[in-house]
Amino acid sequence: MKKALVCGAGGFIGGHLVNRLQSEGYWVRGVDIKHNEYGNEHADEFIIGDLRDPLVAAKVVTSDLDEIYQLAADMGGAGFVFTGENDASIMHNSVLCNLNILEEAKHKGVKRIFYSSSACMYPEYNQMDPDNPKCSEDSAYPAAPDSEYGWEKLFSERLYLTYQRNHGIEARIARFHNIFGPQGTWEGGREKAPAAVCRKVAMAEDGGSIDIWGDGKQTRSFLIVDECIEGIRRLMQSDFSGPVNIGSEEMISLNDFARMVIGLSGKTISINNITGPTGVRGRNSDNRLIQEKLGWAPATPLRVGVEKTYYWIAEQIQKKAPEHELVEA
Ligand code: NAD
């Protein structure tokens, strides 16, 4: 039986990954500073621990592991990443997790590690035109991410590649593009755009309105979590290190995304575009490399993922009533 460690197993993607690995017959150890808020926590062994602490890394990284999946990071949506208020913790916390895990993997002889990087590491200058962003893997340099979160991801990608070169650890690096889906953060300030829009629409009254940050013309692509997990597994089984994009190529403006969710809700809701943190003007996955190297790329239509997510979030809101009875301001 193969053994895996999932770091960040109490989080959104980590929780789904644990389930997938178990369904493939793996024994899975999970580690996180917190439990999964939505009960998606089924690891064979789940350790509450802070990976910034080298002693915790030493405890969870054992020599019997076949694989490590490193998803632990101090992260959130635009409201967390782009305000500047969390920059020092984002840099400090995530780098420490990566340093500690890699060092322990070297000591314990764990051969293969997956690292979750982000499309936020791509240079801002290639993402100024909402209709024509450039995010091919080879466009990463000269580096100019628009957030410290992106700089940390870029640094850590390089860190993993150095351990591959100098210590024989097989690194597998993916750059995720806006992953969303059920069991993801949907409130509290760390939620990302798709979940935030679903929540706002679900909570709005028929005939009401929702706020969308920016002019709504900024573009993104959003990938349902199941496809992300499929990509992680395929990359891990391949002999390609990456970095490689794992994202959707179905680009959409934020206002059109909101209209898609509103359409699903069956309500009549208008959109107010207000000032707020928005990030780059345009971003879309470029899936040529993943298709070439893995013979596969995500294919699920956005609408399918949005349906799953919208109904799940609407259900969460129902469960939390009457706390959420009032329509959001
Ligand atoms: P998440 O916040 O749900 O999961 C990250 C988990 O890491 C959280 O549960 C958190 O508690 C844990 N963590 C943070 N600091 C820790 C520490 N010091 N010790 C132990 N655990 C710690 O986020 P997610 O959406 O599941 O993202 C997983 C990974 O994918 C992250 O590295 C993130 O940067 C990356 N990523 C995600 C997206 C996306 O759209 N969701 C996009 C690009 C990259």
Residues whose N, C-alpha, C, O or C-beta is under 5 A from the ligand:
A	BS01	NAD	G8 G10 G11 F12 I13 G14 V31 D32 I33 K34 G49 D50 L51 R52 L71 A72 A73 D74 M75 S116 S117 S118 A119 F176 H177 N178 I179
